[in-house]
């Protein structure tokens, strides 16, 4: 087998022999299929040439790592896996520093230093920053195949090898030895190295917690020895995964036990930023001054001692214009017509036009999640907008059903990729998130539309109603069936679409003020029938 990588660097891309481009994907000792070897040149060309993102005299933050930092041939999530470097820029002020993801899948500490690091090293300028977080691939043979193994530990040992396929001679060092080389090269260029431990794997130890990699201890030792900042990403993210529980932890990975989904990549990017921001190492102060968005976004809520908060989530049937007496109203605007404001604080976090998926993607759910305290309640009501197109138009649809299945879609607008889940999966995620915070989730079925097939108002019990109940069965969550409670009322009170028009405004979905108050009353009726804990806060 010929060498996968040539040492000839041309405009930031590596020249690769034709034979190498035809190689089949290889499974490594972790049982992970790495598709990089059969398209290495394309992958390298997809990365920015080192230093080309620099803006004027601003510094560059270079990210050095493997597929956990930059995944796939193009690094854009088209395989359903993302590296955390894809999201790292969110935490740095682009007007002050550019973030350049120079990671590449399949690289070990050794192969990156030998093949890719020289181009990065040449691009370094005084004042630049370099995060070095690599080591997942430091296994396998020393002298054949990928020949990417390093000697374990931080000693000064070395090993002379001859690569069997090429006859190339090479000196192999310890993990710590390579770190010393990266650090020395950074300092020689006037750049600032940061050692960062590896991302955690989807693997549990005998203690029932996520396994911590030994590289963290090695990096901490080198950090002390060399006097460079160290961030324990492995521990920060590992502690989060431990807290999440196994179902939530599992969807932070995709296809295997090392590579992350968007959820996992975003979590690791945030953990990296939190680790840097929380460091007391004075050497990191200039970089900390260029950081943004590290504090979690929350809902603006005025808490009063002894009063829990009920967060109301949903779409335009929950929150609408809510101001013109003759306009459109969501029932959440009428929450205080049923809840006692002396006992509980109501916060309407719904937003018009949102599905479960877009409510999550836009960060609206995270703001609720970040705001939760033990004893709070969250009403979860979606469905009207989950039926639309998945990857075109407003791209807010979800996969019908409640299984945990998912699929990668390419969005027509923008061309970005997204892992889309079922309607029920998003509901289960919301429910689990609320419980994780010690709060109480309550699932609420969607409001009925003013459509009257066969002389009765429309019921969606064979679709959304069925899916709601499947989620209830799977999670044991409390359920208020507003859909049927309100529909029963309108059937009895109105008996026809024409007579029910006063409960709606402009169309068959959005409610008038009267309709909003009617749905609020249905909420109260459902809570009382459930003997819900939240019913204790009703008027």
HELIX and SHEET records of a PDB file:
HELIX    1   1 UNK A   18  UNK A   21  1                                   4    
HELIX    2   2 UNK A   36  UNK A   39  5                                   4    
HELIX    3   3 UNK A   40  UNK A   46  1                                   7    
HELIX    4   4 UNK A   84  UNK A   86  5                                   3    
HELIX    5   5 UNK A   88  UNK A   91  5                                   4    
HELIX    6   6 UNK A  109  UNK A  111  1                                   3    
HELIX    7   7 UNK A  112  UNK A  116  3                                   5    
HELIX    8   8 UNK A  117  UNK A  123  1                                   7    
HELIX    9   9 UNK A  175  UNK A  188  1                                  14    
HELIX   10  10 UNK A  215  UNK A  226  1                                  12    
HELIX   11  11 UNK A  233  UNK A  244  1                                  12    
HELIX   12  12 UNK A  246  UNK A  250  1                                   5    
HELIX   13  13 UNK A  262  UNK A  278  1                                  17    
HELIX   14  14 UNK A  282  UNK A  284  5                                   3    
HELIX   15  15 UNK A  285  UNK A  288  1                                   4    
HELIX   16  16 UNK A  331  UNK A  337  5                                   7    
HELIX   17  17 UNK A  356  UNK A  361  1                                   6    
HELIX   18  18 UNK A  364  UNK A  371  1                                   8    
HELIX   19  19 UNK A  423  UNK A  436  1                                  14    
HELIX   20  20 UNK A  453  UNK A  455  5                                   3    
HELIX   21  21 UNK A  464  UNK A  475  1                                  12    
HELIX   22  22 UNK A  482  UNK A  493  1                                  12    
HELIX   23  23 UNK A  497  UNK A  500  1                                   4    
HELIX   24  24 UNK A  501  UNK A  503  5                                   3    
HELIX   25  25 UNK A  513  UNK A  530  1                                  18    
HELIX   26  26 UNK A  533  UNK A  537  5                                   5    
SHEET    1   A 2 UNK A   9  UNK A  10  0                                        
SHEET    2   A 2 UNK A  13  UNK A  14 -1                                        
SHEET    1   B 2 UNK A  26  UNK A  27  0                                        
SHEET    2   B 2 UNK A  33  UNK A  34 -1                                        
SHEET    1   C 5 UNK A  97  UNK A 101  0                                        
SHEET    2   C 5 UNK A  59  UNK A  64  1                                        
SHEET    3   C 5 UNK A 129  UNK A 132  1                                        
SHEET    4   C 5 UNK A 192  UNK A 196  1                                        
SHEET    5   C 5 UNK A 229  UNK A 231  1                                        
SHEET    1   D 2 UNK A 158  UNK A 162  0                                        
SHEET    2   D 2 UNK A 169  UNK A 173 -1                                        
SHEET    1   E 5 UNK A 344  UNK A 348  0                                        
SHEET    2   E 5 UNK A 308  UNK A 313  1                                        
SHEET    3   E 5 UNK A 377  UNK A 380  1                                        
SHEET    4   E 5 UNK A 440  UNK A 444  1                                        
SHEET    5   E 5 UNK A 478  UNK A 480  1                                        
SHEET    1   F 2 UNK A 406  UNK A 410  0                                        
SHEET    2   F 2 UNK A 417  UNK A 421 -1                                        
END                                                                             
